[in-house]
């Protein structure tokens, strides 16, 4: 497929390119683009950006923002729960969100007012076989 994309982005009129692509993917895309077989296509990439995980101090604001987007203005995660989330997810937003969701469910089942580190541990057990 990358060979076909290379042909498409190679097509142009004079100095204008007729097609612009935005490629978004996980580390597998970066790995594939690094193969010698795809070197011609990789050379045509103008800009690259790698999104790193959240830093520890960014996790609580990230959770507050996600809760606010869902209509909740309460701070539902204890500091220990935030630390457990960070350790379990390495700050990767998709993993943080999945673990936070399961931790919220665990807390709700117990009718707890706040999500604790124990709820996060249960979420980890649920998501990781």
C-alpha positions in Angstrom: 0.0 0.0 0.0 2.8 2.4 0.7 4.1 1.9 -2.8 0.8 3.1 -4.2 0.8 6.1 -1.8 4.3 6.9 -3.0 3.1 7.0 -6.6 0.2 9.3 -5.6 2.3 11.9 -3.8 4.9 11.8 -6.6 2.3 13.0 -9.1 2.4 16.7 -9.7 2.1 19.5 -12.2 5.2 21.7 -12.6 6.0 22.8 -9.1 2.6 22.0 -7.5 1.7 18.9 -5.7 -1.8 17.7 -6.4 -2.1 15.5 -3.3 -1.2 16.0 0.3 -1.5 13.2 2.8 -1.6 13.2 6.5 -0.5 9.8 8.0 -1.4 9.1 11.5 -0.5 5.8 13.2 1.1 4.1 16.0 4.7 2.9 16.3 4.0 0.2 13.7 3.7 2.9 11.0 7.0 4.4 12.0 8.6 1.0 11.9 7.2 0.2 8.5 8.4 3.5 7.1 11.8 2.7 8.4 12.1 -0.4 6.2 14.5 -0.1 3.2 11.6 -1.2 1.0 9.7 2.0 1.8 12.6 4.4 1.7 11.4 6.2 -1.4 8.1 7.0 0.2 9.7 7.9 3.6 11.9 10.5 1.8 8.7 12.3 0.6 7.5 12.9 4.2 7.9 16.6 4.9 7.2 16.6 8.6 7.1 14.0 11.3 5.9 14.2 14.9 5.9 11.7 17.7 3.4 12.2 20.5 5.0 11.2 23.8 3.0 10.1 26.9 1.8 12.5 29.5 4.2 13.6 32.2 3.1 12.8 35.8 2.0 16.4 36.5 -0.2 16.4 33.3 -2.2 13.4 34.3 -4.6 15.0 36.9 -5.4 17.9 34.5 -6.0 15.4 31.7 -8.4 13.5 33.8 -10.2 16.6 35.0 -10.5 17.7 31.3 -11.9 14.3 30.3 -14.4 14.4 33.1 -15.5 18.0 32.3 -16.0 16.9 28.6 -18.4 14.2 30.0 -20.2 16.8 32.1 -18.6 16.1 35.5 -17.0 19.0 37.3 -15.9 16.9 40.3 -12.4 15.8 41.0 -13.0 12.1 41.2 -9.5 10.7 41.3 -7.5 10.5 44.6 -3.8 11.5 44.2 -2.8 7.9 44.8 -5.1 6.8 42.0 -3.5 9.3 39.7 -0.1 7.9 40.6 -1.3 4.3 40.0 -2.8 5.3 36.7 0.5 6.9 35.6 2.6 3.9 36.7 0.3 1.5 34.9 -0.1 3.5 31.7 3.3 5.1 31.4 1.3 8.3 30.6 0.0 7.0 27.3 -3.3 8.8 26.8 -5.2 5.9 25.3 -4.2 3.6 28.2 -4.9 6.3 30.8 -8.4 6.7 29.4 -9.1 3.0 29.3 -7.8 2.4 32.8 -9.6 5.5 34.2 -12.8 4.3 32.7 -12.6 0.8 34.3 -11.4 2.4 37.6 -14.5 4.7 37.5 -16.7 1.6 37.0 -15.0 -0.2 39.9 -15.6 2.8 42.1 -19.2 3.1 41.0 -19.9 -0.5 41.7 -18.7 0.1 45.3 -20.6 3.3 45.5 -17.3 5.1 46.4 -17.2 8.8 46.1 -13.6 8.8 44.8 -11.5 6.5 42.7 -8.7 5.0 44.7 -5.5 3.3 43.8 -7.2 0.0 44.6 -9.8 0.7 41.9 -7.0 1.4 39.4 -5.4 -1.9 40.4 -8.7 -3.7 39.7 -8.9 -1.9 36.4 -5.4 -3.1 35.5 -6.5 -6.7 36.4 -9.5 -6.3 34.2 -7.7 -5.0 31.2 -4.6 -7.1 31.3 -5.0 -10.9 31.1 
